[in-house]
Amino acid sequence: IGYGDITDSMTVHCELSATGLHFRTSMYMTSLNKDDGRDFYPELSPEGTTDIDLEWESASPDICYVDEDGNLIKLKKGVATLKATLKGTNYSATTQIVVMDAITTAGIKKTYNQGSAYYVLLTDGTLWKWGEKTIAIKKCTFDGIDFIKDFICYDYYGNLYILDGNNEVWKCSASGQVSDKPLLSNIKTLNVTYRTEFTCYAITYDGGVWSWGQNTYGKIGDGSTTYKEEPVQMDIKGRVSKIVETNENTVLLCENGDVYILGHNYIPGKLTDENITTPRLLLQGAVDIRPSSNEGYIIVETKKAYYSVYYQRLSSVEEYPYVKRCPTEKYDGRYSAYIEDGKVYIKNIRTGGNTYGQLGAGDSMANDDGYYLMRGIDNAKEVYFFTNNIFVETEDGSIYAFGKGTEYELGNCIAENSDTPVRLNFGIGELSVPLTLEGWNSTESEGKLTLIEDEIILDFNAGITNSSSYGSISLKDSEGTAYMLNKTLDLDKMHIATKTPLTKGATYTLTIPAGTVQDYFQNQNSLINISFIYEGEPAAEPALEFE
């Protein structure tokens, strides 16, 4: 129009409403002195939502709570259920906040898996157990033993042999009792075979081997097949550095790379098998041996390849070896994994290797080589394979688990499988306390408990969920008439209301059977009986209807 270009601009703010929120993990672990920032916050969906205001509630504010500025305030060690609600909506989620004096970050020295039970020995000399009947990770303690260098389980009942800091071996019960005197001295490591029978081994500092226990197939290596209560010396030429086993066989690795075998051996073309009762040389040039998580054979590693020694077929190794993909690859016949730039890439070698999500891949796609990226893992240091689970240790000493959890194999007190990382929180079992009723919304009048509100609110000492007896809660009047109830749980509180109004001045008895509710550790309530007089407002008279 004669004045040159005329322009203007405006800023458009687009609102994207949230459709939900969730916590990345069911448990967040912290210490009293840690600066948590927003690490414990839930994730909002969809990504980029403009709804960011959260309201917080804590079931145990004496342990921790979130202040007005959104900071996690920690007062003492313990476990608290934390609830986040998107302001102005019904979208909410809960997580467990675990507060420790300090977080254990020692690395793994040894692992042991028997059925659904797991043992892990850390580099700080502490031994931990979970799974099976132990739902939270608990420290194993033994009278007079402060530092554990090695351990083996020698039966199905949790009894162990412990190698202490003085290189002495002690027989220990599952309850922590220790034998009066050591079984052996000058011992470097311990090993056990356990899949069909328990045979124990102790390797000395000069490469010798003591062996004892069950001996049906000659795995003790003394030329016999008889049970040995006390250790006997194995006659083997090399200096033994490692011992592993499969179902009925034992394989020994020497420092010079020689591999020896013991146990049940199938001989093709013969009607009867043989038992190899003294160490027999199998192959040379090995750098490592380890049991397969597939349980049927042992993996022998050389500088270039992996070989399989099959159960009952000790006279030969797998004809076609599995060639390493890269120097950092770990292979055990069921899984293969390698670490690159702190990320773990993993694939299943045999069918059924991801039944429980143990590959940690979620819905990610495999690359051309069939390897999946394990989600949620950075700075990985080592990968540990088990039949139904996989553990990953990171550079900072943290340990994460994937896979089967229906028998508490993931150590997070939840009987659920997981294809996302679950951090192993060592010491959490020590925070478990009995579940108790702290109080309810009663008042006292002339020495009697009264209720003046329309509902009963029970306050427990921890966040609660319903358990096996939840449907058996009852409220009865003095004549034994039962009332129909509406029950809801919210963090540490149980709300109970009747479907029909209570009568003012009448006496009622509330019965909450043992096992009605449970806390995060599955500690259940004991029997609760409460008698009270209702002094609330009488029920309104029904309005008269006129025709």
ABEGO torsion letter per residue (X at the ends): XGAEBBBBBBBBBBBBBBAEBBBABABBBBBAABBAEAAABBBBOBBGBABABBBBBBABAAABBBBAAGBBBBABBEBBBBBBBBBGBABBBBBBBBBBABBBABBBABBBBBEABBBBBBAAGBBBBBEEABABBBBBBBBGBABBABBBBABAAGBBBBBBAAGBBBBBBAAGBBBABBABBGBABBBBBAAABBBBBBBBAAGBBBBBEBAAAGAAGAGBABBBABBBBBBBABBBABBBBBAABBBBBBAAGBBBBBEBBBBBGBABBBBBABBBBABBGBABBBBBAAGABBBBBBAABBBBBBBGBAABBBABBBBBABAABBBAGABBBBBBGGBBBBBBABBGAAAAGAAGAEABBBBAAGBBBBBGBBGBABBBBBAABBBBBBAAGBBBBBEBAAAGAAGAGBBBBBABBBBBBBGAAAABBBBBBAEBBBBBBGGBBBBABABBBBBBABBBBBBAAAAABBBBBAAGBBBBBBBBBBEABBBBBBABBBBBGBBBBBBBBBGABBBAAGBBBBBBBBBBBBABBBBBBBBBBBX
